[in-house]
Amino acid sequence: MRMYDIILKKRSNLPLTDEELRFLISGYVNGDIPDYQVSALLMTIVFNGMNARELGTLTMAMAQSGHMVDLSNIDGITVDKHSTGGVGDKTTLIIGPLVAACGGKVAKMSGRGLGHTGGTIDKMESIPNLQVSLDQEAFMNQVNRIGLAVIGQSEGLAPADKKLYALRDVTGTVDSIPLIASSVMSKKLASGAQAILLDVKVGSGAFMKTIDDARALAKAMVDIGTENGRSVKAVLTDMDRPLGHAIGNALEIREVIDTLKGHGPEDLTHECLIMAAHMLVLSQICDYETALSRVQEALNSGAALERLRMMIDAQGGDSRVLDDESLLAIGKFTYDVTAPQDGYIIHMNTEQCGIASVMLGAGRIVKDGPIDYSAGIIMHKKTGDTVRAGESIATLYASDESLLANAGETYLEAITFGETAPIVVDTILDMVE
C-alpha cells in the first residue's frame, strides 16, 4: 500500500477503503508518512469530501491512535455533550447537574478557551481550589456516586487529531466539514461515552456562520457516531448573539448559579432545559415530554443546584460560592458601554463581543497563555432590546484599568443600532438525528 496511490485515488473522487484510511493514520502518527503527502490528501478531501463510511473509519482510526477511555464500570448509559464553541456558553455546568439530578450519568471531558470562545475548564477553575484533573478510577467513581464529573481532556486523547490539526492550520484545510467533523468526533469517541449530544452553534460568534453549513456539520458528526455504534443527536443553536448576560469566567459561574437557582436569563435557561431533556432521552431514561418535565422539576426543586454543589465538593472546590458569590473574584475596575442613540439593538457581532472580553484578559490570545478569571462583561441589553441614548448596554470588568477603554470601543463596534425592532429567533434552531 502506497500513500501516493491513495492520494491519486481520492483525487479521482473514489472512496478510500477502511484499510487505506487506517494505513494513513497509523503511518502519519508513526512518522512513516511525511507531512507533504498528508497535506496533498487533506486538500483532495477539502474538494471531494468523504462518504459516511469513510468518515466513520477515519474518525475511529484517529480516536484509536491514542488512549481510549473505558467507562464500562459506570452503571447505566454514559452521556456527554459537546459544543462547537460560542460566547457566553456556560451550558455544560447547568445541563450536567440537571441531567444528573434526573438519574443520568454525565461523564464529560471539556476543553479550554482559545480566541473569542470560552472554555468550560477555565470557567470551572475560577471556583477556588476546584480540581479539573482526576485519574480514571476517581472520575468513574464520581460519576457512579453523583452522576456527574467534568474534567479536562487527557493529553493522550486522539494524538492523530492534534497532529492533523496542526497541519491543517498551515495548509488551508481547516475549513472542511469532513475534517472538522472527524476532529471533533475523534475526541468524543476516545472519551468513551455511549451517548453524545452535539450543540452546533450558528451565527456571527460561531465557526459555522450559516444554518446550512451548521446542518451539514451536524449531519456529518451524527453519521460518524452512528457508524461507530454511538447514540448521537445534534441541536443547532443560535450564536448570533451571546448566550445569557455574562461573558468571562467567574462572571459566567455566577450566572450558572443564578440559573440553577431559577432566576437565570430566559434564553440560557430555555436552551439548557431542552438540551438536558434530549440527553435524558439519549440515556434511554424516558421519552422527551417526560424528560422536559423532569428537568424543569430538577431546576424548580433545587435538586440540580445540589448536584453542582456535590460536584464542586467532590473535585475539591469551595462550594460556598453557591451561597456567597463574593467568593468568585470579579475585576475591581469597571467601564460602562453606553448607547449612542435611541432605538433598538438590531444585531450583535458575537465574535467581536468575545474579542472584547479577551481584550479585558478573560480569554487567551495564544494557547496556554495567561487568563484573568475575574475579567469579563455583563450585558444589560441584547438583540431586540430597546435602548436610550446614554444608557448603559454593558458593564466591563478588568483587573487592569488601562484595558477598559479599548475593549469598550471594540464592544460598541460589535453592536448595530436601528429604529425598527428586529425579529429575534429562538435559541434552538433545528435538530439533526
N, C-alpha and C positions, 0 to 999 in steps of 0.2 A: 504494500500500500504506500503510495507516494502523495505528499501534500500537493505537489504540482498537479497531479491528476484530479485531486479533489477540488482545487481552485478552478480548473477548466470545466469540470462537471457543473459546479454551481454557477459559473459564468454563463453556461449554456442553459441555465434555469432548470436544471434537472435536480430532483430531490436527492439528498445525501442519505446513505444507509446509516443504520444505527452504529454499525462497526466503524464507519468513516468518521462519524461525529465523536465517538469515544476515542478513536485514534488521535483526532485533532486535539481534544482537551488534554489527554494524558501526555501527548508529545509536547504540547506547549508548556504545561506545568513542569514537566521534567527537563525542559531546556533542549529537547531534541528538534523542535520545530522553531525556526527563527521568527523574530518579530515581523520581518518584511513579508513573509508568506502568510502569516495570520492576518496582517493588515490587508493584504490583497483579498483574502477570503471575506473579511468583515465588509469590505466595500461591495463585494458581489451580493452579500446578504442585504445591505442597505438598498440596492437596486432591485433585487429579485425576490427578497423575502424568504420565508420558510413556511412549510405546512405545519399543521398541529403536531403530527408525529415527530417530525424533525425537531421542532421546538421543544417538545416534551423530553426527547432523548438528550438534546444538547444541554438543557437545564439540569436534568438529573446528573449528567456527567460532571457538570460544573459543581453541583452540590456534593457529589461523592469525591471530589478532588481533595477534600479535607475532612474534618471531623463531622460525623453525622450524629446529631443528638438523639439519644434513645429515651423517649418519655413513656415507655411501656409500663413503668412502675407507678405511673399516676393512674388512679382509679377514674374510669369514665373517659369520655372523649375530650381530648385537649383541644382548645381553640385559641387561635391567635388572630390579631388584627394588624394590618399594615396600611399606613398612609403613604401616598406618594409625595407628601411634603407640602406644607402650607404655612400661613402666617396666623398666629393666634390659635393654632391647632393643638389643644391640650386634651383631646378627646380620650386618649388611652387611659388617662388617670381618672376619668369619670366612668367610661364604659367598663373597664376592668372590674371595679368594685360593684357596679350594677349587675354584671353577669355572675360574679362570684356569689353575690347575695342571693341569687336565684338558683344556685346549685351548679353553675358552670365551672369549668376548670380552665382558667386563663393562664397559660404558660407562655410568657412573652419576652422576647429579646428585642430591645429597642436601640436606636442609634442616637448619635449626637447631631447637633445642628451644623450646617455649613452654608455660607452665603446668606440669603434672605430668609431661609426656612429654619424654624426652631427644631430642637431635638428633645425627645421625651427624657432622655437620661440627664441632659443639662438641667431641665426643669426640676427633676427629682433631686438633683444634687444641691438645689437651693434650699432644701429642707436640711437643717443642721444634723450632721452625723449620719445621714442616710447612706447605706452601702448599696452600690449598684452592681457589685461583683459577688456572685455566690458560686460555690462549686456545684457540680451537677446533682449530687445527692441532696444537698441543702435546698437547692432550687426545687427539686421534685417533692421533697418532704413538705416544703412550704405550700406548694400548690395543693397537695393532698390535705393539708391541715386547714387552710383558709380559703382555698380555691383561687389563689391569685399570687403571682410573683412577676415582677417586671425588673429585668436586669439588662446590663449592657451586652452587646454582641461579643461572642468569643472571637479572639484573633484567628483561630484556626478554622473559622467557618468559611466555606467556599473560596479557597485561595485562588482558584481559576478565575472567579469573577473579579477579584481585586486586580489580578494581572491583566485581564482583558479590558477592564475599565480604564486602567492607566494608558493602555494602547489606544483605545477608542478616543480618549480625551485629546490625543495629539494627532489623530489621523482623520478627523472629520466624520467619525462614525458613531457619535453619541446619539444623534437624532434618528433612531431607527426603532420602530415598535418591537420587532422580534428581539433585538438586542437589549432594549430597556426591560422588556418582559422577562427575559431569561436572567438578567442581572438581579432583578427584584426577587423572582421566584426561586432562584438557586439558594439564596439565603433562607427563604421561608421553608423550602423542602429540607434543608440541612438542620433547621431549628427543631424539627421533629413533630410539630403539631399535626393532628389528624384533620382538623377543620380550620379554614382560613377565611376571614372576611377582609376584603380589599377595599380601602377607601381611596378612590381615584379622584383626585382634585381637578377641577376645571376652571380656567379663567386667568385673569391677569397675574395672580400670585402663584400659579401652578405651572408645572412643566408642560402640561397639555393645555393649550390655550383655547381649543375648540371642543365642543361636545362630541363631534365625530371622531377626532383623534383620541379623546379620552375613552370613548366607547370601544374603539379598535384595540387600545392598550388593555382595557379591562377584559375584552374577549380573549386576547392572546394569553393573559395571565390565568384566567379561568380554565382555558383549554390545557395549559401546562399542568395545572393542579389535577384536572380530571385525568389526563394521560398518565399521571403518576399516583393515582389512587387516593387523592385528597378530595375532601368536600370543600368547594370554593364558591364564593359568591362575591360579586363586586357591587359596591354602591358608588355612584357618581355624585360628588358633592361640589357645591359652588365655592370657588375661591376667587370670585371677582370682587370680594370684599373680605377683610379679615374676619375670623370666626370669634364670636364673643366680643368683649370690650378690652381685653388685656393682651398686650404683646410684650414678651420678656419673661424671664424665668420665674422669679419669686412672685411677680405680679400675676402670672398665669396660675401658679399654685394657689394663690389667694382666690382666684376665680373658680378653680376646681372645687375648693372647699365651699365657696358660696353656692355653687351649683348643686353639690351633693347635700347642702342644707335646704335646698328647694327654692333659692332665690337667685339663681344664675340668669344670664342673658337668655332670652327666648330662643334665639337661633341655635345657640350652643346646646341648650337643654333638649330641644326638639331633635337635633341631629344625633345626639348621644343616645336618647331613648330608642330611636329607630334602629340604630346600628347595634345596640345591645340586644334588642329583640331578635334581630337576624342572627346574632351569634348564638343565642339560645336555640334557635331553630337548627342551625348548623350542628349544634351539640346534641341534637335529637332529644331535647328535653321536653319540648311542647311545640304546638303549632304557632304561627305568627301572631294571631289575635290574642291568644293566651299569653304569649311571651310579652307582648306590648303591655298588657295589663299587669303582669308580674314585675316588670322593670319599673313601671310607674309606682307600684306599691313599694318596691325596694327603695325608691327615691323618697316617697312621701313618709315612710316609716322611720327613715334614718338608718336602715339596715345597710345600705350601700356605703354611707359615710363610715359606719362601724368597720366595714371591710377595708376601707382605706386606712383607718386607724390601725387595724391589725397588721396590714402590710408594712406600714411605716415602722411599727414596733418590731416586727419580725426581721426587718432589714436594718435595725439599729438606729433608726431615725428618732427625732424628737417629736412625738405625736401631739405634744401640747400645741403645736402650730394650728391644729384643728379648732382649738378653743381660744387661742391668743395669736392673732395674725401679726402682731408686732414682732414675733419671733422670726418672721420672714423679713430679712433686711430689704429695705426699699431705698433707692438713691435719695440722698438728702437735698439735692438741688433739683428744682423743678422749672418748667417753662411751659406756658400756655400758648398753643397754636390757636389763633382766632380767625373767624370767618371774615373775609374781606368785603362781603356783600350780604344783603338779604336774599333769601331764596331757598333752594334745596341742594343737598349733595346728590348729584346725579350719577357720579361714578367715582370709584376709588381704584387707583393703580396699586393693587395689593402688594406686588413685588417691591414697589417703591416705599410703601409703608414699612415693609420688613427691613429694607435697607436703612431707613431712618432709625429703626431700633438697633440695628448693627452699629450704626454710627455712634450711638449712645454707649456702646460697649456690651449690649445684650447678646450679640452673636459673634461668630468667628469670621475673620477675613481669610485666614489660612487654616488648614487642618491642624488640630492640636494647639491652635492659638489661644491666648487668654480670653476669659469671658468674665463679665461683671454680672453676677446673678441679680444684683439689686436694680439694674438699669431696665428701662423699657417705656412703654406708652400705655396710657389709659385713654381709650376713645370714648368721647361723650356723644359724638354724632357720627352716624354712618350713612351709607347709601339709602336714599329715600327720606331722610330726616330733614325737617325744616331748620333753617339757621337764620340768625340775625347778625348783621354786621357788628363785629367786635366781640361776638360771643365765643367762648372757648369751645373748640371742637375736639381738642385732645390736650392732655397734660403729659409732658415728657419728664422722665426721671433719670438722673445720672449721678454718679459719684464725683464726676469731674465737670464743673460748671462750664468750662470752655467748650464742651462738646454740644451744648444745648442749642445754640443759635443755628448752626449749620444743619443739625438734624431736624430742627423745626422748619427750616426752609425747605428741606427735602420732603418732609411730610406734607407741607402745604402744597407743594408742586404735584403731589400724588392725588390731590383732591380736585374734582371738577364740579363747579357750581353752575346752577342754572335756575331759570324762573319757573320751570314746569316740573312737577313731581314725576320721577321715573317709575317704571314698573319694577318692583322688587321681586325677584324669583325666590321660590322655596330653596332652602339649602340642599335638599335632596332632589337631584335632577333626574336620576334614572337608576335602574337595576340591571345587572348583567349576570346571568346564571349559566 
